[in-house]
Amino acid sequence: MKAIVFEDFKTFPTLKDVEKPIPGPGEVLLKVAGAGACHSDVAVYNEFEEGTPGAVPPPFVLGHENSGWAEDLGPGVSGIKKGDAYLVYGPIGCGRCRACSRGQDTYCENAATNPYLGVGLGRDGGMAEYVTVPARNLVPLGDADPIAAAPLSDAGLTPYHAIKNSLPNLAGGGRYALVIGLGGLGQIGVQILKALTGATVIATDMKPEAMAKAEAAGAITVGGGEGQVERIREITGGKGVDAAFDFVGASSTVKVAAQSMARMGRCTIVGIAGGTFEWSFFTNPYEATLTNTYWGTIEDLHEVVDMYRAGQIMPEVERYSIDDGLEAYRKLQAGELSGRAVVVPHGS
């Protein structure tokens, strides 16, 4: 079968023929419906270096945002119907620690000794015609479009978890939320905030077309650059935002988020651009929290699918064949995509 493979650090992936996988005990073979191309994939093959934190040793098939139809069941699997569509929860922990027991494999206490981080992160992923996944990691999609759903396993789950944790800060009237970075995650973040809260959503980015999409989803937009924080605080009547979500994570965007906070607000850094921030008792608003999140829980993903099936969130996707999958990564790396690239190995 055809697959897009990460073969070495600092090396662009390759399209090659590999063996079709066979599901082992407790696993399901999926006929891949869609696999989302994520900036994290670019970090895997282009930014990380061998032996550094976050580096996942090659080779393996890329793709951690996956959906597909159950094709075959491994030994011991029940409750999965062949032919049904599922969304894949990508992280895979040890399955026995406290974090994994609550469905939060991203925070597995034994991550350092696990053989891989997840599907498409050390273990072969969904940028292929077929992929095997643990049956536990499948979330049923019903009759919803699995191709458009594929990015939700990260680009939907990650903002959802961050926003869900911040809901107490956005409960009540007169609340403000700030979204920084209007790529795939930020756009869905705006949709989630509008669906789950009554807060006024402020969204900021450097690209006018990205801000136009956020405005269409109900956000008030502020362009990046000089005076950005002042304009954000002006919209809030001077008090600042009650919850901020930085989907970039660069030093400059973390600074904007922190400086836009209200007292007792919550600032969540979601993006992993490696930025840093200097904290001071005299500049941090009293009792304002600076935190971070990574992906989310299996339970969260079930709730994301519920929102998707209800029409509350809808990712914008650009579809590519498996033969054009490398072009999707090239455009992603060059910043030429307006939506989420989804590789469709078996046609639309």
Contacts in CASP RR format, 6 or more apart in sequence:
PFRMAT RR
TARGET T0000
AUTHOR 0000-0000-0000
METHOD contacts of the structure
MODEL  1
MKAIVFEDFKTFPTLKDVEKPIPGPGEVLLKVAGAGACHSDVAVYNEFEE
GTPGAVPPPFVLGHENSGWAEDLGPGVSGIKKGDAYLVYGPIGCGRCRAC
SRGQDTYCENAATNPYLGVGLGRDGGMAEYVTVPARNLVPLGDADPIAAA
PLSDAGLTPYHAIKNSLPNLAGGGRYALVIGLGGLGQIGVQILKALTGAT
VIATDMKPEAMAKAEAAGAITVGGGEGQVERIREITGGKGVDAAFDFVGA
SSTVKVAAQSMARMGRCTIVGIAGGTFEWSFFTNPYEATLTNTYWGTIED
LHEVVDMYRAGQIMPEVERYSIDDGLEAYRKLQAGELSGRAVVVPHGS
1 17 0 8 1.000
1 18 0 8 1.000
1 19 0 8 1.000
1 20 0 8 1.000
1 128 0 8 1.000
1 129 0 8 1.000
1 130 0 8 1.000
2 15 0 8 1.000
2 16 0 8 1.000
2 17 0 8 1.000
2 18 0 8 1.000
2 128 0 8 1.000
2 129 0 8 1.000
2 322 0 8 1.000
2 323 0 8 1.000
2 345 0 8 1.000
3 15 0 8 1.000
3 16 0 8 1.000
3 17 0 8 1.000
3 18 0 8 1.000
3 61 0 8 1.000
3 124 0 8 1.000
3 126 0 8 1.000
3 127 0 8 1.000
3 128 0 8 1.000
3 129 0 8 1.000
3 322 0 8 1.000
4 13 0 8 1.000
4 14 0 8 1.000
4 15 0 8 1.000
4 61 0 8 1.000
4 62 0 8 1.000
4 63 0 8 1.000
4 127 0 8 1.000
4 128 0 8 1.000
4 322 0 8 1.000
4 325 0 8 1.000
4 326 0 8 1.000
4 329 0 8 1.000
4 343 0 8 1.000
5 13 0 8 1.000
5 14 0 8 1.000
5 15 0 8 1.000
5 16 0 8 1.000
5 18 0 8 1.000
5 59 0 8 1.000
5 60 0 8 1.000
5 61 0 8 1.000
5 62 0 8 1.000
6 13 0 8 1.000
6 41 0 8 1.000
6 44 0 8 1.000
6 45 0 8 1.000
6 58 0 8 1.000
6 59 0 8 1.000
6 60 0 8 1.000
6 61 0 8 1.000
6 62 0 8 1.000
7 13 0 8 1.000
7 14 0 8 1.000
7 58 0 8 1.000
7 59 0 8 1.000
8 58 0 8 1.000
8 59 0 8 1.000
9 45 0 8 1.000
9 48 0 8 1.000
9 49 0 8 1.000
9 50 0 8 1.000
9 55 0 8 1.000
9 58 0 8 1.000
10 45 0 8 1.000
10 46 0 8 1.000
10 49 0 8 1.000
11 45 0 8 1.000
12 45 0 8 1.000
12 46 0 8 1.000
12 326 0 8 1.000
12 329 0 8 1.000
12 330 0 8 1.000
13 45 0 8 1.000
13 62 0 8 1.000
13 326 0 8 1.000
13 329 0 8 1.000
14 326 0 8 1.000
15 322 0 8 1.000
15 323 0 8 1.000
15 325 0 8 1.000
15 326 0 8 1.000
18 61 0 8 1.000
18 128 0 8 1.000
20 129 0 8 1.000
20 130 0 8 1.000
21 29 0 8 1.000
21 124 0 8 1.000
21 130 0 8 1.000
21 131 0 8 1.000
21 132 0 8 1.000
22 29 0 8 1.000
22 132 0 8 1.000
23 29 0 8 1.000
23 72 0 8 1.000
23 73 0 8 1.000
23 74 0 8 1.000
23 77 0 8 1.000
23 132 0 8 1.000
24 74 0 8 1.000
24 75 0 8 1.000
24 132 0 8 1.000
25 74 0 8 1.000
25 75 0 8 1.000
25 76 0 8 1.000
26 74 0 8 1.000
26 75 0 8 1.000
26 76 0 8 1.000
26 77 0 8 1.000
26 134 0 8 1.000
26 135 0 8 1.000
27 74 0 8 1.000
27 77 0 8 1.000
27 132 0 8 1.000
27 133 0 8 1.000
27 134 0 8 1.000
27 135 0 8 1.000
28 70 0 8 1.000
28 71 0 8 1.000
28 72 0 8 1.000
28 73 0 8 1.000
28 74 0 8 1.000
28 77 0 8 1.000
28 80 0 8 1.000
28 86 0 8 1.000
28 132 0 8 1.000
28 133 0 8 1.000
28 134 0 8 1.000
28 135 0 8 1.000
28 138 0 8 1.000
29 70 0 8 1.000
29 71 0 8 1.000
29 72 0 8 1.000
29 73 0 8 1.000
29 74 0 8 1.000
29 130 0 8 1.000
29 131 0 8 1.000
29 132 0 8 1.000
30 66 0 8 1.000
30 67 0 8 1.000
30 68 0 8 1.000
30 69 0 8 1.000
30 70 0 8 1.000
30 71 0 8 1.000
30 86 0 8 1.000
30 88 0 8 1.000
30 130 0 8 1.000
30 131 0 8 1.000
30 132 0 8 1.000
30 133 0 8 1.000
31 68 0 8 1.000
31 69 0 8 1.000
31 70 0 8 1.000
31 71 0 8 1.000
31 129 0 8 1.000
31 130 0 8 1.000
31 346 0 8 1.000
32 66 0 8 1.000
32 67 0 8 1.000
32 68 0 8 1.000
32 126 0 8 1.000
32 128 0 8 1.000
32 129 0 8 1.000
32 130 0 8 1.000
32 131 0 8 1.000
32 345 0 8 1.000
32 346 0 8 1.000
33 67 0 8 1.000
33 68 0 8 1.000
33 69 0 8 1.000
33 85 0 8 1.000
33 146 0 8 1.000
33 147 0 8 1.000
33 150 0 8 1.000
33 344 0 8 1.000
33 346 0 8 1.000
34 66 0 8 1.000
34 67 0 8 1.000
34 68 0 8 1.000
34 126 0 8 1.000
34 146 0 8 1.000
34 147 0 8 1.000
34 150 0 8 1.000
34 342 0 8 1.000
34 343 0 8 1.000
34 344 0 8 1.000
34 345 0 8 1.000
35 63 0 8 1.000
35 65 0 8 1.000
35 66 0 8 1.000
35 67 0 8 1.000
35 125 0 8 1.000
35 126 0 8 1.000
35 127 0 8 1.000
35 128 0 8 1.000
35 150 0 8 1.000
35 342 0 8 1.000
35 343 0 8 1.000
35 345 0 8 1.000
36 63 0 8 1.000
36 65 0 8 1.000
36 66 0 8 1.000
36 150 0 8 1.000
36 151 0 8 1.000
36 340 0 8 1.000
36 341 0 8 1.000
36 342 0 8 1.000
36 343 0 8 1.000
37 63 0 8 1.000
37 65 0 8 1.000
37 127 0 8 1.000
37 325 0 8 1.000
37 328 0 8 1.000
37 329 0 8 1.000
37 332 0 8 1.000
37 340 0 8 1.000
37 341 0 8 1.000
37 342 0 8 1.000
37 343 0 8 1.000
38 63 0 8 1.000
38 64 0 8 1.000
38 65 0 8 1.000
38 151 0 8 1.000
38 154 0 8 1.000
38 155 0 8 1.000
39 332 0 8 1.000
40 64 0 8 1.000
40 154 0 8 1.000
40 272 0 8 1.000
41 62 0 8 1.000
41 63 0 8 1.000
41 64 0 8 1.000
41 329 0 8 1.000
41 332 0 8 1.000
42 329 0 8 1.000
42 332 0 8 1.000
42 333 0 8 1.000
43 272 0 8 1.000
44 56 0 8 1.000
44 62 0 8 1.000
44 121 0 8 1.000
45 58 0 8 1.000
45 62 0 8 1.000
46 333 0 8 1.000
48 54 0 8 1.000
48 55 0 8 1.000
48 56 0 8 1.000
49 55 0 8 1.000
50 57 0 8 1.000
56 116 0 8 1.000
56 117 0 8 1.000
56 121 0 8 1.000
56 122 0 8 1.000
57 122 0 8 1.000
60 116 0 8 1.000
60 120 0 8 1.000
60 122 0 8 1.000
60 123 0 8 1.000
60 124 0 8 1.000
60 125 0 8 1.000
61 120 0 8 1.000
61 124 0 8 1.000
61 125 0 8 1.000
61 126 0 8 1.000
61 127 0 8 1.000
61 128 0 8 1.000
61 131 0 8 1.000
62 120 0 8 1.000
62 125 0 8 1.000
62 126 0 8 1.000
62 127 0 8 1.000
63 119 0 8 1.000
63 120 0 8 1.000
63 125 0 8 1.000
63 126 0 8 1.000
63 127 0 8 1.000
64 90 0 8 1.000
64 118 0 8 1.000
64 119 0 8 1.000
64 120 0 8 1.000
64 121 0 8 1.000
64 125 0 8 1.000
64 126 0 8 1.000
64 153 0 8 1.000
64 154 0 8 1.000
65 150 0 8 1.000
65 151 0 8 1.000
65 152 0 8 1.000
65 153 0 8 1.000
65 154 0 8 1.000
65 155 0 8 1.000
66 87 0 8 1.000
66 88 0 8 1.000
66 90 0 8 1.000
66 119 0 8 1.000
66 125 0 8 1.000
66 126 0 8 1.000
66 131 0 8 1.000
66 133 0 8 1.000
66 150 0 8 1.000
66 153 0 8 1.000
67 85 0 8 1.000
67 86 0 8 1.000
67 87 0 8 1.000
67 88 0 8 1.000
67 141 0 8 1.000
67 146 0 8 1.000
67 147 0 8 1.000
67 149 0 8 1.000
67 150 0 8 1.000
67 153 0 8 1.000
68 85 0 8 1.000
68 86 0 8 1.000
68 88 0 8 1.000
68 146 0 8 1.000
69 83 0 8 1.000
69 84 0 8 1.000
69 85 0 8 1.000
69 86 0 8 1.000
69 146 0 8 1.000
70 80 0 8 1.000
70 81 0 8 1.000
70 82 0 8 1.000
70 83 0 8 1.000
70 84 0 8 1.000
70 86 0 8 1.000
70 138 0 8 1.000
71 82 0 8 1.000
71 83 0 8 1.000
71 130 0 8 1.000
72 82 0 8 1.000
73 80 0 8 1.000
73 82 0 8 1.000
73 135 0 8 1.000
77 135 0 8 1.000
79 135 0 8 1.000
80 86 0 8 1.000
80 135 0 8 1.000
80 138 0 8 1.000
84 140 0 8 1.000
84 141 0 8 1.000
84 142 0 8 1.000
85 140 0 8 1.000
85 141 0 8 1.000
85 142 0 8 1.000
85 144 0 8 1.000
85 146 0 8 1.000
86 138 0 8 1.000
86 139 0 8 1.000
86 140 0 8 1.000
86 141 0 8 1.000
86 146 0 8 1.000
87 138 0 8 1.000
87 139 0 8 1.000
87 141 0 8 1.000
87 146 0 8 1.000
87 149 0 8 1.000
87 150 0 8 1.000
87 152 0 8 1.000
87 153 0 8 1.000
87 301 0 8 1.000
87 305 0 8 1.000
88 119 0 8 1.000
88 131 0 8 1.000
88 133 0 8 1.000
88 137 0 8 1.000
88 138 0 8 1.000
88 139 0 8 1.000
88 153 0 8 1.000
89 105 0 8 1.000
89 137 0 8 1.000
89 138 0 8 1.000
89 139 0 8 1.000
89 153 0 8 1.000
89 157 0 8 1.000
89 298 0 8 1.000
89 301 0 8 1.000
90 105 0 8 1.000
90 118 0 8 1.000
90 119 0 8 1.000
90 120 0 8 1.000
90 121 0 8 1.000
90 133 0 8 1.000
90 137 0 8 1.000
90 153 0 8 1.000
90 154 0 8 1.000
90 295 0 8 1.000
91 105 0 8 1.000
91 106 0 8 1.000
91 108 0 8 1.000
91 117 0 8 1.000
91 118 0 8 1.000
91 121 0 8 1.000
91 295 0 8 1.000
91 296 0 8 1.000
92 105 0 8 1.000
92 114 0 8 1.000
92 116 0 8 1.000
92 117 0 8 1.000
92 118 0 8 1.000
92 119 0 8 1.000
92 123 0 8 1.000
92 134 0 8 1.000
92 137 0 8 1.000
93 100 0 8 1.000
93 105 0 8 1.000
93 108 0 8 1.000
93 110 0 8 1.000
93 111 0 8 1.000
93 114 0 8 1.000
93 118 0 8 1.000
94 100 0 8 1.000
94 108 0 8 1.000
94 109 0 8 1.000
94 110 0 8 1.000
94 114 0 8 1.000
95 101 0 8 1.000
95 105 0 8 1.000
95 108 0 8 1.000
96 110 0 8 1.000
97 108 0 8 1.000
97 109 0 8 1.000
97 110 0 8 1.000
98 109 0 8 1.000
99 105 0 8 1.000
99 106 0 8 1.000
99 107 0 8 1.000
99 108 0 8 1.000
99 109 0 8 1.000
100 108 0 8 1.000
100 109 0 8 1.000
102 297 0 8 1.000
102 299 0 8 1.000
103 297 0 8 1.000
103 298 0 8 1.000
103 299 0 8 1.000
104 296 0 8 1.000
104 297 0 8 1.000
104 298 0 8 1.000
105 118 0 8 1.000
105 298 0 8 1.000
106 294 0 8 1.000
106 295 0 8 1.000
106 296 0 8 1.000
106 297 0 8 1.000
107 294 0 8 1.000
108 114 0 8 1.000
111 117 0 8 1.000
115 122 0 8 1.000
115 123 0 8 1.000
116 122 0 8 1.000
116 123 0 8 1.000
117 123 0 8 1.000
119 125 0 8 1.000
119 126 0 8 1.000
119 131 0 8 1.000
119 133 0 8 1.000
119 137 0 8 1.000
120 126 0 8 1.000
120 127 0 8 1.000
124 131 0 8 1.000
124 132 0 8 1.000
125 131 0 8 1.000
127 322 0 8 1.000
127 325 0 8 1.000
127 343 0 8 1.000
128 322 0 8 1.000
128 345 0 8 1.000
129 322 0 8 1.000
129 345 0 8 1.000
129 346 0 8 1.000
136 298 0 8 1.000
137 298 0 8 1.000
139 298 0 8 1.000
139 301 0 8 1.000
139 302 0 8 1.000
139 305 0 8 1.000
140 305 0 8 1.000
141 149 0 8 1.000
141 305 0 8 1.000
141 309 0 8 1.000
142 309 0 8 1.000
144 305 0 8 1.000
144 308 0 8 1.000
144 309 0 8 1.000
147 317 0 8 1.000
147 319 0 8 1.000
147 342 0 8 1.000
147 344 0 8 1.000
147 348 0 8 1.000
148 314 0 8 1.000
148 315 0 8 1.000
148 317 0 8 1.000
148 342 0 8 1.000
149 305 0 8 1.000
149 308 0 8 1.000
149 315 0 8 1.000
150 317 0 8 1.000
150 342 0 8 1.000
151 184 0 8 1.000
151 315 0 8 1.000
151 317 0 8 1.000
151 340 0 8 1.000
151 342 0 8 1.000
152 188 0 8 1.000
152 301 0 8 1.000
152 304 0 8 1.000
152 305 0 8 1.000
152 308 0 8 1.000
152 313 0 8 1.000
152 315 0 8 1.000
153 301 0 8 1.000
154 295 0 8 1.000
155 184 0 8 1.000
155 185 0 8 1.000
155 188 0 8 1.000
155 315 0 8 1.000
155 340 0 8 1.000
156 185 0 8 1.000
156 188 0 8 1.000
156 189 0 8 1.000
156 192 0 8 1.000
156 304 0 8 1.000
156 313 0 8 1.000
156 315 0 8 1.000
157 295 0 8 1.000
157 296 0 8 1.000
157 300 0 8 1.000
157 301 0 8 1.000
157 304 0 8 1.000
158 185 0 8 1.000
158 270 0 8 1.000
158 293 0 8 1.000
158 294 0 8 1.000
158 295 0 8 1.000
158 296 0 8 1.000
159 185 0 8 1.000
159 186 0 8 1.000
159 188 0 8 1.000
159 189 0 8 1.000
159 192 0 8 1.000
159 245 0 8 1.000
159 247 0 8 1.000
159 270 0 8 1.000
160 189 0 8 1.000
160 192 0 8 1.000
160 296 0 8 1.000
160 300 0 8 1.000
160 303 0 8 1.000
160 304 0 8 1.000
160 307 0 8 1.000
161 293 0 8 1.000
161 295 0 8 1.000
161 296 0 8 1.000
161 297 0 8 1.000
161 300 0 8 1.000
162 245 0 8 1.000
162 268 0 8 1.000
162 270 0 8 1.000
162 293 0 8 1.000
163 189 0 8 1.000
163 192 0 8 1.000
163 193 0 8 1.000
163 196 0 8 1.000
163 197 0 8 1.000
163 243 0 8 1.000
163 245 0 8 1.000
164 196 0 8 1.000
164 300 0 8 1.000
164 303 0 8 1.000
165 266 0 8 1.000
165 268 0 8 1.000
165 293 0 8 1.000
166 177 0 8 1.000
166 243 0 8 1.000
166 245 0 8 1.000
166 266 0 8 1.000
166 268 0 8 1.000
167 196 0 8 1.000
167 197 0 8 1.000
169 175 0 8 1.000
169 242 0 8 1.000
169 243 0 8 1.000
169 264 0 8 1.000
169 265 0 8 1.000
169 266 0 8 1.000
170 177 0 8 1.000
170 193 0 8 1.000
170 197 0 8 1.000
170 198 0 8 1.000
170 199 0 8 1.000
170 242 0 8 1.000
170 243 0 8 1.000
171 197 0 8 1.000
172 198 0 8 1.000
173 198 0 8 1.000
173 199 0 8 1.000
174 199 0 8 1.000
174 200 0 8 1.000
175 197 0 8 1.000
175 198 0 8 1.000
175 199 0 8 1.000
175 200 0 8 1.000
175 242 0 8 1.000
175 243 0 8 1.000
176 199 0 8 1.000
176 200 0 8 1.000
176 201 0 8 1.000
176 202 0 8 1.000
176 235 0 8 1.000
176 236 0 8 1.000
176 240 0 8 1.000
176 241 0 8 1.000
176 242 0 8 1.000
176 243 0 8 1.000
176 262 0 8 1.000
177 193 0 8 1.000
177 197 0 8 1.000
177 199 0 8 1.000
177 200 0 8 1.000
177 201 0 8 1.000
177 202 0 8 1.000
177 241 0 8 1.000
177 242 0 8 1.000
177 243 0 8 1.000
177 244 0 8 1.000
177 245 0 8 1.000
178 201 0 8 1.000
178 202 0 8 1.000
178 203 0 8 1.000
178 204 0 8 1.000
178 232 0 8 1.000
178 241 0 8 1.000
178 243 0 8 1.000
178 244 0 8 1.000
178 245 0 8 1.000
178 257 0 8 1.000
178 260 0 8 1.000
179 186 0 8 1.000
179 189 0 8 1.000
179 190 0 8 1.000
179 193 0 8 1.000
179 201 0 8 1.000
179 202 0 8 1.000
179 203 0 8 1.000
179 204 0 8 1.000
179 214 0 8 1.000
179 219 0 8 1.000
179 245 0 8 1.000
179 247 0 8 1.000
180 203 0 8 1.000
180 204 0 8 1.000
180 205 0 8 1.000
180 244 0 8 1.000
180 245 0 8 1.000
180 246 0 8 1.000
180 247 0 8 1.000
180 248 0 8 1.000
180 253 0 8 1.000
180 256 0 8 1.000
180 257 0 8 1.000
181 203 0 8 1.000
181 204 0 8 1.000
181 205 0 8 1.000
181 210 0 8 1.000
181 246 0 8 1.000
181 247 0 8 1.000
181 248 0 8 1.000
181 253 0 8 1.000
182 190 0 8 1.000
182 203 0 8 1.000
182 204 0 8 1.000
182 205 0 8 1.000
182 207 0 8 1.000
182 210 0 8 1.000
182 211 0 8 1.000
182 213 0 8 1.000
182 214 0 8 1.000
182 247 0 8 1.000
183 205 0 8 1.000
183 210 0 8 1.000
183 247 0 8 1.000
183 339 0 8 1.000
184 315 0 8 1.000
184 316 0 8 1.000
184 339 0 8 1.000
184 340 0 8 1.000
185 247 0 8 1.000
185 270 0 8 1.000
185 271 0 8 1.000
186 203 0 8 1.000
186 214 0 8 1.000
186 245 0 8 1.000
186 247 0 8 1.000
187 210 0 8 1.000
187 213 0 8 1.000
187 214 0 8 1.000
187 217 0 8 1.000
187 315 0 8 1.000
187 316 0 8 1.000
187 339 0 8 1.000
188 313 0 8 1.000
188 315 0 8 1.000
189 245 0 8 1.000
189 247 0 8 1.000
190 201 0 8 1.000
190 203 0 8 1.000
190 214 0 8 1.000
190 217 0 8 1.000
190 218 0 8 1.000
190 219 0 8 1.000
191 217 0 8 1.000
191 312 0 8 1.000
191 313 0 8 1.000
191 314 0 8 1.000
192 307 0 8 1.000
192 312 0 8 1.000
192 313 0 8 1.000
193 199 0 8 1.000
193 201 0 8 1.000
194 201 0 8 1.000
194 217 0 8 1.000
194 218 0 8 1.000
194 219 0 8 1.000
195 307 0 8 1.000
195 312 0 8 1.000
195 313 0 8 1.000
199 242 0 8 1.000
199 243 0 8 1.000
200 220 0 8 1.000
200 235 0 8 1.000
200 236 0 8 1.000
201 218 0 8 1.000
201 219 0 8 1.000
201 220 0 8 1.000
202 219 0 8 1.000
202 220 0 8 1.000
202 221 0 8 1.000
202 222 0 8 1.000
202 232 0 8 1.000
202 235 0 8 1.000
202 236 0 8 1.000
202 241 0 8 1.000
203 211 0 8 1.000
203 214 0 8 1.000
203 215 0 8 1.000
203 219 0 8 1.000
203 220 0 8 1.000
203 221 0 8 1.000
203 222 0 8 1.000
204 211 0 8 1.000
204 221 0 8 1.000
204 222 0 8 1.000
204 223 0 8 1.000
204 224 0 8 1.000
204 228 0 8 1.000
204 232 0 8 1.000
204 256 0 8 1.000
205 211 0 8 1.000
205 214 0 8 1.000
205 221 0 8 1.000
205 223 0 8 1.000
205 224 0 8 1.000
206 223 0 8 1.000
206 224 0 8 1.000
206 225 0 8 1.000
209 338 0 8 1.000
210 338 0 8 1.000
211 221 0 8 1.000
211 223 0 8 1.000
212 221 0 8 1.000
213 316 0 8 1.000
214 221 0 8 1.000
215 221 0 8 1.000
220 235 0 8 1.000
222 228 0 8 1.000
222 231 0 8 1.000
222 232 0 8 1.000
222 235 0 8 1.000
223 231 0 8 1.000
228 256 0 8 1.000
229 256 0 8 1.000
229 259 0 8 1.000
229 260 0 8 1.000
232 240 0 8 1.000
232 241 0 8 1.000
232 256 0 8 1.000
232 260 0 8 1.000
233 239 0 8 1.000
233 240 0 8 1.000
233 260 0 8 1.000
236 262 0 8 1.000
239 262 0 8 1.000
239 263 0 8 1.000
240 260 0 8 1.000
240 261 0 8 1.000
240 262 0 8 1.000
241 260 0 8 1.000
241 261 0 8 1.000
241 262 0 8 1.000
241 265 0 8 1.000
242 262 0 8 1.000
242 264 0 8 1.000
242 265 0 8 1.000
242 266 0 8 1.000
243 265 0 8 1.000
243 266 0 8 1.000
243 267 0 8 1.000
243 268 0 8 1.000
244 257 0 8 1.000
244 258 0 8 1.000
244 260 0 8 1.000
244 261 0 8 1.000
244 266 0 8 1.000
244 267 0 8 1.000
244 268 0 8 1.000
245 257 0 8 1.000
245 268 0 8 1.000
245 270 0 8 1.000
246 253 0 8 1.000
246 254 0 8 1.000
246 256 0 8 1.000
246 257 0 8 1.000
246 267 0 8 1.000
246 268 0 8 1.000
246 269 0 8 1.000
246 270 0 8 1.000
246 271 0 8 1.000
247 270 0 8 1.000
247 271 0 8 1.000
248 271 0 8 1.000
248 273 0 8 1.000
249 269 0 8 1.000
249 270 0 8 1.000
249 271 0 8 1.000
249 272 0 8 1.000
249 273 0 8 1.000
249 274 0 8 1.000
249 275 0 8 1.000
250 273 0 8 1.000
250 274 0 8 1.000
250 275 0 8 1.000
251 274 0 8 1.000
251 275 0 8 1.000
251 276 0 8 1.000
251 277 0 8 1.000
253 273 0 8 1.000
254 269 0 8 1.000
254 275 0 8 1.000
254 276 0 8 1.000
254 277 0 8 1.000
255 277 0 8 1.000
257 267 0 8 1.000
257 269 0 8 1.000
258 267 0 8 1.000
258 277 0 8 1.000
258 284 0 8 1.000
258 290 0 8 1.000
261 267 0 8 1.000
261 284 0 8 1.000
261 285 0 8 1.000
261 288 0 8 1.000
262 285 0 8 1.000
262 288 0 8 1.000
263 285 0 8 1.000
263 286 0 8 1.000
263 287 0 8 1.000
263 288 0 8 1.000
264 285 0 8 1.000
264 286 0 8 1.000
264 287 0 8 1.000
264 288 0 8 1.000
265 285 0 8 1.000
265 287 0 8 1.000
265 288 0 8 1.000
265 289 0 8 1.000
266 288 0 8 1.000
266 289 0 8 1.000
266 291 0 8 1.000
267 288 0 8 1.000
267 289 0 8 1.000
267 290 0 8 1.000
267 291 0 8 1.000
268 291 0 8 1.000
268 292 0 8 1.000
268 293 0 8 1.000
269 290 0 8 1.000
269 291 0 8 1.000
269 292 0 8 1.000
270 292 0 8 1.000
270 293 0 8 1.000
277 290 0 8 1.000
279 290 0 8 1.000
284 290 0 8 1.000
304 313 0 8 1.000
307 313 0 8 1.000
308 314 0 8 1.000
315 339 0 8 1.000
315 340 0 8 1.000
316 338 0 8 1.000
316 339 0 8 1.000
316 340 0 8 1.000
317 339 0 8 1.000
317 340 0 8 1.000
317 341 0 8 1.000
317 342 0 8 1.000
318 328 0 8 1.000
318 337 0 8 1.000
318 338 0 8 1.000
318 339 0 8 1.000
318 340 0 8 1.000
318 341 0 8 1.000
318 342 0 8 1.000
319 342 0 8 1.000
319 344 0 8 1.000
319 348 0 8 1.000
320 327 0 8 1.000
320 328 0 8 1.000
320 341 0 8 1.000
320 342 0 8 1.000
320 343 0 8 1.000
320 344 0 8 1.000
321 343 0 8 1.000
321 344 0 8 1.000
321 345 0 8 1.000
321 347 0 8 1.000
322 343 0 8 1.000
322 344 0 8 1.000
322 345 0 8 1.000
324 343 0 8 1.000
325 341 0 8 1.000
325 343 0 8 1.000
328 337 0 8 1.000
328 341 0 8 1.000
328 343 0 8 1.000
329 341 0 8 1.000
331 337 0 8 1.000
331 341 0 8 1.000
332 341 0 8 1.000
END
